[in-house]
Amino acid sequence: MTRQELIPLVESRHAWTLDRAELSLYETSMEAYRVPLTFRDPVVTSMIMGKKVMHLEGRQPFEYLPGEALLMPSNEPMHIDFPEATLGGPTKCLALTISPEFIRSTLDQFAASIPRLEESGPWAWYDRNFHFTQSADVHYTLNRIVRIFQENHAAKDHFAESALQELLLRVMQTHARHLLIRHCQAFSSHHRLAYAVEYIRAHLDRQIRIEKLCDQACLSRAQFYRAFKQEFGLSPVDFVNQERVKRAWNILRQPGKSVTDACYESGFNSLSYFNRVFKRWTGLAPSQHLSSRGQAGPRPA
């Protein structure tokens, strides 16, 4: 319904359709290259198993791995390589197409109930692709949507509507966070939260006082926490920990670095707390990541 025809002997598809969305699970069991694919509706895809190489308009080809997601607007063509797919080790991917009318009505609801800072503009969906590592919240919400689509329940459309709205908000918050991180210096002169992001990332190895961030953003502590959580889907403390884990992740990939080095060089002051936070954000203990040094692996969100 929402994509081009399957390539015979390459891909199989199982689909579940509700009023506002369609869920498809694709399995590819043969090595293939430059397979064309287009969705007529906006789509969120999620890699489950194996590896793809994505060729999208306007960007360099990139690997698409389990734990990652890709947001695509309507009618944007893509070409996909399956360099490692076999009968014994197929590539599996989820695709969730969402009705544009449902997206528009959801954005209207968010505008009324979850207002953004004036400088952020209104909530909006995207006219270009967005590739990102799933946070635990996005991963959990996608799994919940899969369960809802597959179960036999009279109220499944109602359950799906709530879960789809949650997914839309979490993906938009993820995009807002990525955009502000990438351009925080350019935005810091006119966006209150951009200053906070820039300051946090520049001071990860030191104590970060929330009061300073509030003062610079000209917001009370309560206003700052609320605006930060609504914009990014994370509390300021969670954001600081996530950025420190990203730094620790990269430190652990450097030859000669230990778990203790990564802990203190990324701004943590307790090894036990560092271990707990690192595993929460990556699914791995720091020692497990250290043992995989030099190998490709999942990235922190």
Secondary structure, 3 states (H helix, E strand, C coil): CCCCCCCCCCEEEEEEECCCEEEEEEEECCCEEEEEECCCCCEEEEEEECCEEEEECCCCCEEECCCEEEEECCCCCEEEEECCCCCCCCEEEEEEEECHHHHHHHHHHHHHHCCCCHHHCCCCCCCCCEEEECCHHHHHHHHHHHHHHHCCCCCHHHHHHHHHHHHHHHHHHHHHHHHHHHCHHHHCCCCHHHHHHHHHHHCCCCCCCHHHHHHHHCCCHHHHHHHHHHHHCCCHHHHHHHHHHHHHHHHHCCCCCCHHHHHHHCCCCCHHHHHHHHHHHHCCCHHHHHHCCCCCCCCCC
